[in-house]
Amino acid sequence: MKTTKEILLFANEITKLLDIQIGRKKTLEDEYKCDIISLADMLKELDMINKKELKLKRTLVSQVHVKKNGLPKSIRYDAVRDLWITKISGDIRIHARTEEALLDKILEYYDCHLMSYTIDHIFTLALKHKEDIDICSPLTIQRYKDSYNRFISEEFREKDIRKVDNDSLQSYSKLMTARLHPKKKAFLSYKGVLNLIFDYAEENNYIQNNPVKSINNKKFLMQCDNSKPQSSEKILSLHDIETIYSEINRRNNLPRYQGYLVP
């Protein structure tokens, strides 16, 4: 029988694999919308991904939903009641209409959540999705990372995105603005990070209401530092210079034909 630490490590690996499948689903939907693949091809691949997800969940459940001797507990389908059923402990049973829904209930009971809903995790998924789908340079991706690290506190990163409502996001934005007193452009970069995170969460049905839409730019921009930048503030930081050099080197190494970049 595996130790708690081994199960947690195993659960983390399963979570990473499931994240890949979730990202692939979104990519397929985008490819279909852009007429890159047909509806039949998209549905075929989505079916394969759903089967992979189910298999991954079965694997994790078999590690945590076990008897005292370490063997997996029984999970059965009751055709008469059209329910999937299993016994948790003693005479306590749980059931669901589908096998996957029952597996999710089992994992929730054992507190092995396969999907992390923290702001930090959703940001990672959203940025990876943008990098895979959108035509944007590494410099743009780095700017998102820099803005995230600057404006999103350690405490806020660990919040469950499903529990962030209009009031809590506006309250955080107000505190952040008062603490950092950013320039207008910097605040808009902060808003861009929020849009990246919460738009992705909304598109993937992790949240039903997007609280970023409640933020009034005009109200917050009035609290920003509206003074003209001093000469010293216009000087690029060492990090900025290194980022620019990195982007120049990347472009110089791109394949070319007769002087033109090859797409």
PAZAPA-4460 file (N, C-alpha, C; in steps of 0.05 Angstrom, whole numbers, plus 32768, in hexadecimal, padded with zeros to 4 digits):
% residues 263
    n_x    n_y    n_z   ca_x   ca_y   ca_z    c_x    c_y    c_z   seq   type   mol
   8011   7FE8   8000   8000   8000   8000   8012   8019   8000     1      M     A
   800B   802C   7FEF   801C   8044   7FEC   8018   8057   8005     2      K     A
   802E   8065   800B   802D   8079   8021   801E   8092   8017     3      T     A
   8016   80A3   802A   8008   80BC   8023   8019   80CD   8010     4      T     A
   8034   80CE   8016   8046   80DF   8006   8047   80D4   7FEA     5      K     A
   8048   80B9   7FE7   804A   80AD   7FCC   8030   80B3   7FBD     6      E     A
   8019   80B1   7FCB   8000   80B7   7FBD   7FFE   80D4   7FB4     7      I     A
   8008   80E6   7FC5   8007   8103   7FBD   8019   8108   7FA5     8      L     A
   8031   80FC   7FA4   8042   80FF   7F8D   8036   80F3   7F74     9      L     A
   8029   80DC   7F78   801B   80CF   7F62   8004   80E0   7F58    10      F     A
   7FF5   80EC   7F6B   7FDE   80FE   7F64   7FE8   8116   7F54    11      A     A
   7FFF   8121   7F5C   800A   8138   7F4E   8011   8132   7F31    12      N     A
   801C   811A   7F2D   8023   8112   7F12   800A   810E   7F01    13      E     A
   7FF5   8102   7F0D   7FDC   80FE   7EFF   7FD0   8119   7EF8    14      I     A
   7FD2   812C   7F0A   7FC7   8147   7F06   7FD4   8154   7EEE    15      T     A
   7FEF   8151   7EEC   7FFE   815D   7ED5   7FF4   8150   7EBB    16      K     A
   7FF0   8136   7EBB   7FE7   8129   7EA3   7FCB   8132   7E9B    17      L     A
   7FBA   8135   7EAF   7F9E   813E   7EAA   7F9E   815B   7E9F    18      L     A
   7FB0   816C   7EAA   7FB2   8187   7EA0   7FB9   8188   7E83    19      D     A
   7FCB   8175   7E7B   7FD3   8174   7E5E   7FBA   816D   7E4D    20      I     A
   7FAA   815A   7E57   7F92   8151   7E48   7F7E   8169   7E46    21      Q     A
   7F7B   8178   7E5C   7F68   818E   7E5D   7F72   81A4   7E48    22      I     A
   7F8C   81A9   7E48   7F97   81BC   7E35   7F93   81B3   7E19    23      G     A
   7F96   8199   7E14   7F93   818E   7DF9   7F76   8191   7DF0    24      R     A
   7F63   818D   7E02   7F47   8191   7DFB   7F41   81AD   7DF1    25      K     A
   7F4C   81C0   7E00   7F48   81DD   7DF8   7F55   81E2   7DDD    26      K     A
   7F6C   81D7   7DD9   7F7A   81DB   7DBF   7F69   81D0   7DA8    27      T     A
   7F5E   81B8   7DAC   7F4D   81AC   7D97   7F35   81BD   7D90    28      L     A
   7F29   81C8   7DA5   7F11   81D9   7DA1   7F19   81F2   7D91    29      E     A
   7F30   81FD   7D98   7F3A   8215   7D89   7F41   820F   7D6C    30      D     A
   7F4D   81F7   7D68   7F54   81EF   7D4D   7F3B   81EB   7D3C    31      E     A
   7F26   81E0   7D49   7F0D   81DC   7D3A   7F00   81F7   7D33    32      Y     A
   7F00   820A   7D46   7EF5   8224   7D41   7F04   8233   7D2A    33      K     A
   7F1E   822D   7D27   7F2E   8239   7D12   7F2E   8229   7CF8    34      C     A
   7F1D   8214   7CF7   7F1B   8203   7CDF   7F35   81F4   7CD9    35      D     A
   7F45   81EF   7CEE   7F5E   81E0   7CEA   7F58   81C2   7CE9    36      I     A
   7F45   81B9   7CF9   7F3C   819D   7CF9   7F1E   819C   7CF6    37      I     A
   7F14   8185   7CED   7EF8   8181   7CE9   7EEA   817A   7D04    38      S     A
   7ED0   817C   7D04   7EC0   8175   7D1C   7EC4   8158   7D23    39      L     A
   7EC5   8147   7D0E   7EC8   812A   7D13   7EE3   8124   7D20    40      A     A
   7EF8   8131   7D16   7F13   812D   7D22   7F14   8137   7D3F    41      D     A
   7F08   814E   7D43   7F08   8159   7D5F   7EF9   8147   7D72    42      M     A
   7EE2   813D   7D6A   7ED2   812B   7D7C   7EE1   8111   7D81    43      L     A
   7EEF   8107   7D6C   7EFE   80EE   7D6F   7F14   80F2   7D84    44      K     A
   7F23   8108   7D81   7F39   810D   7D94   7F2F   8113   7DB0    45      E     A
   7F19   8121   7DB2   7F0D   8127   7DCD   7F05   810D   7DDB    46      L     A
   7EFA   80FB   7DCB   7EF2   80E1   7DD7   7F0A   80D2   7DE1    47      D     A
   7F20   80D3   7DD2   7F39   80C6   7DDB   7F43   80D3   7DF5    48      M     A
   7F42   80ED   7DF6   7F4C   80FC   7E0E   7F3B   80F5   7E26    49      I     A
   7F20   80F4   7E22   7F0E   80EE   7E38   7F14   80D2   7E43    50      N     A
   7F1A   80BF   7E32   7F21   80A4   7E3A   7F3B   80A4   7E4A    51      K     A
   7F4F   80B4   7E41   7F68   80B6   7E50   7F64   80C2   7E6C    52      K     A
   7F53   80D7   7E6D   7F4D   80E3   7E87   7F40   80CF   7E9A    53      E     A
   7F2D   80C0   7E90   7F20   80AC   7EA0   7F33   8097   7EAB    54      L     A
   7F46   808F   7E99   7F5A   807B   7EA1   7F6C   8086   7EB7    55      K     A
   7F74   809F   7EB4   7F85   80AB   7EC8   7F78   80AD   7EE3    56      L     A
   7F5E   80B4   7EE3   7F4F   80B5   7EFC   7F4B   809A   7F09    57      K     A
   7F46   8086   7EF8   7F44   806A   7F03   7F5E   8062   7F10    58      R     A
   7F74   806A   7F04   7F8F   8062   7F0F   7F93   806F   7F2B    59      T     A
   7F8C   8088   7F2E   7F90   8095   7F47   7F7C   808A   7F5C    60      L     A
   7F63   8086   7F55   7F50   807B   7F67   7F59   805F   7F72    61      V     A
   7F65   8050   7F61   7F6E   8035   7F69   7F84   8037   7F7E    62      S     A
   7F91   804E   7F81   7FA6   8052   7F94   7F9C   805B   7FAF    63      Q     A
   7F85   806A   7FAF   7F7B   8076   7FC8   7F62   8068   7FD3    64      V     A
   7F52   805D   7FC1   7F39   8051   7FC9   7F3D   8033   7FCD    65      H     A
   7F4A   802C   7FE4   7F53   8010   7FE8   7F49   8005   8003    66      V     A
   7F4A   7FEB   8005   7F43   7FDD   801E   7F5B   7FDD   8031    67      K     A
   7F58   7FD2   8049   7F6E   7FD1   805C   7F85   7FC0   8052    68      K     A
   7F7F   7FAC   8041   7F95   7F9C   8036   7FA2   7FA8   801D    69      N     A
   7F9A   7FC1   8016   7FA6   7FCF   8000   7F9A   7FCA   7FE5    70      G     A
   7F86   7FB8   7FE3   7F79   7FB2   7FCA   7F63   7FC7   7FC4    71      L     A
   7F5F   7FCE   7FAB   7F4B   7FE2   7FA4   7F2F   7FDA   7FAC    72      P     A
   7F1F   7FED   7FB6   7F03   7FE8   7FBD   7EF2   7FE5   7FA4    73      K     A
   7EDC   7FD7   7FA7   7ECB   7FD2   7F90   7EBC   7FEB   7F87    74      S     A
   7EBB   7FEE   7F6D   7EAB   8003   7F60   7E99   7FF5   7F4C    75      I     A
   7E7F   7FF7   7F4F   7E6D   7FE7   7F3D   7E57   7FF8   7F31    76      R     A
   7E4D   7FEE   7F1B   7E36   7FFB   7F0E   7E1D   7FEC   7F14    77      Y     A
   7E09   7FFA   7F1F   7DEE   7FEE   7F24   7DDC   7FF5   7F0D    78      D     A
   7DD7   7FE1   7EFC   7DC7   7FE5   7EE4   7DAA   7FEC   7EEA    79      A     A
   7DA0   7FE1   7F00   7D84   7FE6   7F07   7D7F   8003   7F0E    80      V     A
   7D92   800E   7F1E   7D90   802A   7F27   7D9E   803D   7F14    81      R     A
   7DAD   8032   7F01   7DBD   8042   7EEE   7DD0   8055   7EFD    82      D     A
   7DDF   8048   7F10   7DF2   8058   7F21   7E0C   8049   7F24    83      L     A
   7E22   8058   7F26   7E3C   804D   7F2E   7E3E   8050   7F4C    84      W     A
   7E46   803B   7F5A   7E46   803A   7F77   7E60   802F   7F83    85      I     A
   7E67   803A   7F9A   7E7E   802F   7FA9   7E7A   8034   7FC6    86      T     A
   7E87   8024   7FD7   7E86   8028   7FF4   7E9F   8037   7FFD    87      K     A
   7E9A   804C   800C   7EB1   805C   8016   7EBC   8051   8030    88      I     A
   7EAB   804F   8044   7EB3   8043   805E   7E9B   8039   806C    89      S     A
   7E9D   8022   8079   7E86   8016   8087   7E6F   8012   8073    90      G     A
   7E58   801E   807A   7E40   801B   8068   7E3C   8035   8058    91      D     A
   7E50   8047   8058   7E4D   8060   8049   7E53   805B   802B    92      I     A
   7E40   8060   801B   7E43   805D   7FFE   7E40   8077   7FEF    93      R     A
   7E4D   807A   7FD9   7E49   8091   7FC8   7E42   8087   7FAC    94      I     A
   7E33   8097   7F9D   7E2C   808E   7F82   7E2B   80A6   7F6F    95      H     A
   7E2A   80A0   7F55   7E29   80B5   7F40   7E1E   80A8   7F26    96      A     A
   7E15   80B9   7F14   7E09   80AF   7EFB   7E1E   80A4   7EE8    97      R     A
   7E37   80AF   7EEA   7E4C   80A5   7ED8   7E64   809B   7EE8    98      T     A
   7E74   808B   7EDC   7E8C   8081   7EEA   7E9F   8098   7EF1    99      E     A
   7EA3   80AA   7EDE   7EB5   80C0   7EE2   7EAC   80D2   7EF9   100      E     A
   7E91   80D7   7EFA   7E87   80E8   7F10   7E8B   80DB   7F2B   101      A     A
   7E89   80C0   7F2C   7E8E   80B2   7F45   7EAB   80B3   7F4C   102      L     A
   7EBD   80B0   7F39   7EDA   80B2   7F3E   7EE1   80CE   7F49   103      L     A
   7ED4   80E3   7F3F   7ED9   80FE   7F49   7ED0   8100   7F66   104      D     A
   7EB9   80F4   7F6C   7EAF   80F4   7F88   7EC2   80E6   7F9B   105      K     A
   7ECC   80CF   7F92   7EDF   80C0   7FA2   7EF8   80D0   7FA8   106      I     A
   7F03   80DD   7F93   7F1B   80EC   7F96   7F16   8105   7FA8   107      L     A
   7EFE   8110   7FA6   7EF8   8127   7FB7   7EF6   811D   7FD4   108      E     A
   7EEB   8105   7FD9   7EE9   80FA   7FF4   7F05   80F7   8000   109      Y     A
   7F18   80ED   7FF0   7F33   80E8   7FFA   7F44   8101   7FF7   110      Y     A
   7F38   8117   7FEE   7F46   8131   7FEC   7F5D   8130   7FD8   111      D     A
   7F59   8121   7FC3   7F6D   811F   7FAD   7F62   812E   7F95   112      C     A
   7F61   8148   7F97   7F56   8158   7F81   7F6A   8157   7F69   113      H     A
   7F60   814E   7F52   7F71   814C   7F3B   7F76   8167   7F2D   114      L     A
   7F64   817A   7F32   7F68   8194   7F26   7F6C   81A9   7F3B   115      M     A
   7F82   81B6   7F3A   7F87   81CC   7F4C   7F7A   81E6   7F41   116      S     A
   7F6A   81F3   7F52   7F5C   820A   7F49   7F68   8224   7F54   117      Y     A
   7F81   8223   7F5D   7F8E   823B   7F67   7F93   824E   7F50   118      T     A
   7F94   8268   7F58   7F9B   827D   7F44   7FB5   8276   7F36   119      I     A
   7FC8   826D   7F46   7FE3   8267   7F3C   7FE2   8251   7F26   120      D     A
   7FD3   823C   7F2C   7FD2   8226   7F19   7FC3   822E   7EFF   121      H     A
   7FAD   823D   7F03   7F9E   8245   7EEB   7FAF   8258   7EDA   122      I     A
   7FBF   8269   7EE7   7FD1   827B   7ED8   7FE5   826B   7EC7   123      F     A
   7FF0   8256   7ED3   8003   8245   7EC4   7FF5   8238   7EAC   124      T     A
   7FDD   822E   7EAF   7FCE   8221   7E99   7FC7   8236   7E84   125      L     A
   7FBE   824E   7E8D   7FB6   8263   7E7A   7FCE   826C   7E69   126      A     A
   7FE4   8270   7E76   7FFC   827A   7E68   8006   8265   7E54   127      L     A
   8005   824C   7E5C   800E   8236   7E4A   7FFB   8235   7E32   128      K     A
   7FE1   8238   7E37   7FCE   8238   7E21   7FD3   824F   7E0E   129      H     A
   7FD8   8266   7E19   7FDE   827E   7E08   7FF7   827A   7DF7   130      K     A
   800B   826E   7E03   8024   8268   7DF6   8020   8254   7DDF   131      E     A
   800E   8241   7DE3   800A   822C   7DCF   7FF8   8236   7DB8   132      D     A
   7FE4   8247   7DBF   7FD0   824E   7DAB   7FD5   8269   7D9D   133      I     A
   7FDC   827D   7DAD   7FDF   8298   7DA2   7FFB   829C   7D95   134      D     A
   7FFB   82AE   7D82   8015   82B6   7D75   8021   82CC   7D86   135      I     A
   8031   82C5   7D99   803E   82DA   7DAA   805B   82D2   7DB0   136      C     A
   806B   82E6   7DB4   8088   82E2   7DB8   808D   82DA   7DD5   137      S     A
   80A5   82CE   7DDA   80AD   82C7   7DF5   80AE   82E0   7E07   138      P     A
   80B2   82F7   7DFB   80B3   8310   7E0A   8097   8316   7E16   139      L     A
   8082   8311   7E06   8067   8315   7E10   8061   8302   7E27   140      T     A
   8069   82E9   7E25   8064   82D5   7E3A   8073   82DD   7E53   141      I     A
   808C   82E7   7E4F   809C   82F0   7E66   808F   8308   7E74   142      Q     A
   8083   8319   7E65   8076   8331   7E71   805E   8328   7E82   143      R     A
   8050   8314   7E79   803A   830A   7E8A   8045   82FF   7EA4   144      Y     A
   805B   82F0   7EA2   8067   82E4   7EBA   8070   82FA   7ECD   145      K     A
   807D   830E   7EC2   8088   8324   7ED2   8071   8333   7EE0   146      D     A
   805B   8339   7ED1   8045   8347   7EDD   8037   8336   7EF3   147      S     A
   8035   831C   7EED   8029   830A   7F01   803A   830A   7F1B   148      Y     A
   8054   8307   7F18   8065   8307   7F30   8065   8321   7F3F   149      N     A
   8061   8337   7F30   8061   8351   7F3D   8047   8357   7F4C   150      R     A
   8030   8350   7F3F   8017   8359   7F4A   8006   8344   7F59   151      F     A
   800C   832B   7F55   7FFC   8316   7F62   800B   830C   7F7B   152      I     A
   8001   8311   7F92   800E   830A   7FAB   800E   82EB   7FAF   153      S     A
   8020   82E2   7FC0   8022   82C5   7FC6   8008   82BB   7FD1   154      E     A
   7FFB   82CB   7FE3   7FE2   82C3   7FEF   7FCC   82C1   7FDA   155      E     A
   7FCA   82D4   7FC9   7FB5   82D4   7FB5   7FB8   82BE   7FA0   156      F     A
   7FD1   82B6   7F9B   7FD7   82A0   7F88   7FCB   8286   7F91   157      R     A
   7FC9   8282   7FAB   7FBF   8269   7FB6   7FA1   8268   7FB9   158      E     A
   7F93   827D   7FB2   7F76   827E   7FB4   7F69   826C   7F9F   159      K     A
   7F53   825F   7FA7   7F43   824F   7F94   7F34   8263   7F82   160      D     A
   7F3A   8261   7F68   7F2E   8274   7F55   7F10   8273   7F55   161      I     A
   7F04   825C   7F5C   7EE7   8259   7F5D   7EDA   8269   7F73   162      R     A
   7EEB   8271   7F87   7EE1   8280   7F9E   7EE7   829E   7F9C   163      K     A
   7EF4   82A7   7F86   7EFA   82C3   7F83   7EE3   82D1   7F75   164      V     A
   7ED5   82E2   7F84   7EBD   82F0   7F79   7EC4   830D   7F73   165      D     A
   7EB0   831C   7F6A   7EB5   8338   7F62   7EC1   8348   7F79   166      N     A
   7EB5   8345   7F91   7EBE   8355   7FA8   7EDB   834E   7FB0   167      D     A
   7EE1   8334   7FB1   7EFC   832C   7FBA   7F12   8335   7FA6   168      S     A
   7F0B   8334   7F8C   7F1F   833C   7F78   7F23   835A   7F79   169      L     A
   7F0D   8369   7F7C   7F0F   8386   7F7D   7F1E   838F   7F97   170      Q     A
   7F19   8380   7FAC   7F27   8386   7FC6   7F45   8382   7FC3   171      S     A
   7F4C   836B   7FB6   7F69   8366   7FB2   7F75   837B   7FA0   172      Y     A
   7F67   8382   7F8A   7F71   8396   7F77   7F75   83B1   7F85   173      S     A
   7F63   83B8   7F97   7F65   83D1   7FA6   7F7E   83D1   7FB8   174      K     A
   7F82   83BB   7FC6   7F99   83B8   7FD8   7FB3   83B8   7FC9   175      L     A
   7FB3   83AA   7FB2   7FCB   83A9   7FA1   7FD2   83C5   7F97   176      M     A
   7FBE   83D3   7F8D   7FC3   83EE   7F83   7FCE   8401   7F98   177      T     A
   7FC2   83FF   7FB0   7FCB   8410   7FC7   7FE8   8409   7FCF   178      A     A
   7FEE   83EF   7FCE   8008   83E6   7FD7   801E   83EC   7FC3   179      R     A
   8019   83E7   7FA9   802E   83EB   7F95   802D   8406   7F87   180      L     A
   8015   8412   7F87   8011   842C   7F7A   801D   842B   7F5E   181      H     A
   8014   8419   7F4D   801F   8416   7F32   8018   842C   7F1F   182      P     A
   8028   842E   7F0A   8021   8440   7EF4   8008   8435   7EE5   183      K     A
   7FFC   8446   7ED5   7FE4   843D   7EC6   7FEA   8424   7EB5   184      K     A
   8001   8426   7EA7   8008   8410   7E95   800C   83F6   7EA4   185      K     A
   8018   83F8   7EBC   801D   83E1   7ECC   8003   83D5   7ED6   186      A     A
   7FF0   83E6   7EDE   7FD6   83DC   7EE7   7FC8   83CD   7ED0   187      F     A
   7FCA   83D7   7EB8   7FBD   83CA   7EA1   7FCB   83AF   7E9C   188      L     A
   7FE5   83AC   7EA2   7FF2   8393   7EA0   7FE7   837F   7EB4   189      S     A
   7FE2   8389   7ECC   7FD5   8379   7EE2   7FBA   836F   7ED8   190      Y     A
   7FAA   8382   7ECD   7F90   837A   7EC2   7F92   8365   7EAC   191      K     A
   7FA7   8368   7E9C   7FAC   8354   7E87   7FB1   8338   7E92   192      G     A
   7FC0   8337   7EA8   7FC5   831D   7EB5   7FAB   8311   7EC0   193      V     A
   7F9A   8322   7ECC   7F80   8319   7ED6   7F6F   830E   7EC0   194      L     A
   7F6E   831D   7EA9   7F5E   8314   7E92   7F68   82F9   7E88   195      N     A
   7F82   82F6   7E87   7F8E   82DC   7E7E   7F84   82C5   7E8F   196      L     A
   7F86   82C9   7EAA   7F7F   82B4   7EBD   7F61   82AE   7EBD   197      I     A
   7F51   82C3   7EC1   7F34   82BE   7EC4   7F25   82B8   7EAA   198      F     A
   7F2F   82C3   7E94   7F23   82BC   7E7A   7F27   829E   7E74   199      D     A
   7F3F   8294   7E7A   7F45   8278   7E76   7F33   8267   7E88   200      Y     A
   7F30   826F   7EA2   7F20   8260   7EB5   7F03   825F   7EAB   201      A     A
   7EF9   8276   7EA1   7EDD   8277   7E97   7ED9   8266   7E7E   202      E     A
   7EEC   8267   7E6C   7EEA   8258   7E53   7EEA   823A   7E59   203      E     A
   7EF8   8232   7E6E   7EFA   8215   7E75   7EE5   820D   7E8A   204      N     A
   7ED2   821F   7E90   7EBC   8219   7EA2   7EC6   8214   7EBF   205      N     A
   7EDD   821F   7EC7   7EE5   821D   7EE3   7ED6   8231   7EF4   206      Y     A
   7ECD   8247   7EE7   7EBD   825C   7EF5   7EA6   8263   7EE3   207      I     A
   7E90   826C   7EF0   7E78   8274   7EE1   7E77   8292   7EDE   208      Q     A
   7E83   82A1   7EF1   7E83   82BE   7EF0   7E9F   82C8   7EEF   209      N     A
   7EA5   82DA   7EDD   7EC0   82E5   7EDA   7EC2   8300   7EE9   210      N     A
   7ECE   8300   7F01   7ECF   8318   7F11   7EDF   832F   7F06   211      P     A
   7EF0   8329   7EF2   7F01   833E   7EE6   7EF0   8353   7ED8   212      V     A
   7ED9   834A   7ECE   7EC7   835B   7EC0   7EBB   8371   7ED2   213      K     A
   7EBC   836D   7EEC   7EB1   8380   7EFE   7EC5   8397   7F05   214      S     A
   7EDE   8393   7EFD   7EF3   83A7   7F04   7EF0   83BF   7EF1   215      I     A
   7EEC   83D6   7EFE   7EEA   83EF   7EEF   7F05   83FC   7EEB   216      N     A
   7F10   83FB   7ED3   7F2B   8405   7ECF   7F2E   8422   7ED7   217      N     A
   7F1B   8432   7ED0   7F1C   844F   7ED6   7F1F   8454   7EF4   218      K     A
   7F10   8446   7F04   7F11   844A   7F21   7F2D   8443   7F2C   219      K     A
   7F38   842D   7F23   7F53   8425   7F2D   7F69   8436   7F22   220      F     A
   7F67   843E   7F09   7F7C   844E   7EFC   7F7F   8469   7F0A   221      L     A
   7F6A   8472   7F16   7F6B   848C   7F25   7F7D   8489   7F3E   222      M     A
   7F80   8470   7F48   7F90   846B   7F60   7FAD   8464   7F59   223      Q     A
   7FB3   8463   7F3F   7FCE   845C   7F36   7FE0   8474   7F38   224      C     A
   7FFA   846F   7F34   800E   8485   7F33   800C   8492   7F17   225      D     A
   8000   84AA   7F17   7FFD   84B7   7EFD   8012   84CC   7EF7   226      N     A
   8027   84CD   7F08   803C   84E0   7F03   804E   84D7   7EEB   227      S     A
   805B   84EA   7EDF   806D   84E4   7EC8   8085   84D5   7ED3   228      K     A
   808E   84C0   7EC4   80A5   84B1   7ECE   80BF   84C2   7ECE   229      P     A
   80CF   84BE   7EE2   80E9   84CB   7EE4   80FD   84BE   7ED0   230      Q     A
   8112   84CB   7ECA   8126   84C0   7EB7   8130   84A5   7EC1   231      S     A
   8134   84A2   7EDB   813F   8489   7EE6   812B   8472   7EE2   232      S     A
   8111   8479   7EE2   80FD   8464   7EDF   80FB   845A   7EC2   233      E     A
   8106   8469   7EAF   8105   8461   7E93   811C   844E   7E8C   234      K     A
   812F   844B   7E9E   8146   843A   7E98   813D   841D   7E9A   235      I     A
   8145   840C   7E87   813E   83F0   7E87   814D   83E2   7E9E   236      L     A
   8140   83CE   7EAA   814D   83BE   7EBF   815E   83A9   7EB1   237      S     A
   8170   839D   7EC1   8181   8388   7EB6   8170   8371   7EAB   238      L     A
   815A   836B   7EB9   8148   8356   7EAF   813C   835D   7E94   239      H     A
   8133   8376   7E92   8128   837F   7E78   813C   837D   7E61   240      D     A
   8154   8385   7E67   8169   8383   7E52   816F   8366   7E4A   241      I     A
   8170   8355   7E5E   8175   8338   7E58   815E   832C   7E48   242      E     A
   8146   8334   7E4F   812E   832A   7E40   812F   8333   7E23   243      T     A
   8136   834C   7E1F   8138   8357   7E03   814E   8349   7DF3   244      I     A
   8165   8345   7E00   817B   8337   7DF2   8173   831B   7DEB   245      Y     A
   8165   830E   7DFD   815C   82F2   7DF9   8149   82F1   7DE1   246      S     A
   8137   8304   7DDF   8124   8305   7DC9   8132   830B   7DAE   247      E     A
   8146   831D   7DAF   8155   8323   7D97   8164   830B   7D8D   248      I     A
   8171   82FC   7DA0   8180   82E4   7D98   816D   82CF   7D8D   249      N     A
   8155   82CD   7D99   8142   82B9   7D8F   813A   82BF   7D72   250      R     A
   8135   82D9   7D6C   812D   82E0   7D51   8144   82DD   7D3D   251      R     A
   815C   82E2   7D46   8173   82DF   7D35   8178   82C2   7D2D   252      N     A
   816F   82B0   7D3E   8173   8293   7D39   815C   8286   7D2B   253      N     A
   8147   8295   7D24   8131   828A   7D16   8139   8283   7CF9   254      L     A
   812D   826E   7CEE   8134   8266   7CD2   812C   827C   7CBE   255      P     A
   813D   8280   7CAA   8138   8295   7C96   813C   8289   7C7A   256      R     A
   812F   8296   7C67   8133   828F   7C4B   8136   82A9   7C3C   257      Y     A
   814E   82AD   7C30   8154   82C5   7C21   814F   82DE   7C32   258      Q     A
   8156   82DC   7C4B   8153   82F3   7C5D   8138   82F6   7C6B   259      G     A
   8125   82E6   7C62   810A   82E8   7C6E   8105   82D1   7C82   260      Y     A
   80F7   82D8   7C98   80F1   82C3   7CAC   80DF   82AE   7CA0   261      L     A
   80E4   8295   7CA6   80D3   827F   7C9D   80BF   8279   7CB3   262      V     A
   80A5   827C   7CAD   8090   8278   7CC2   808F   825A   7CCA   263      P     A
***
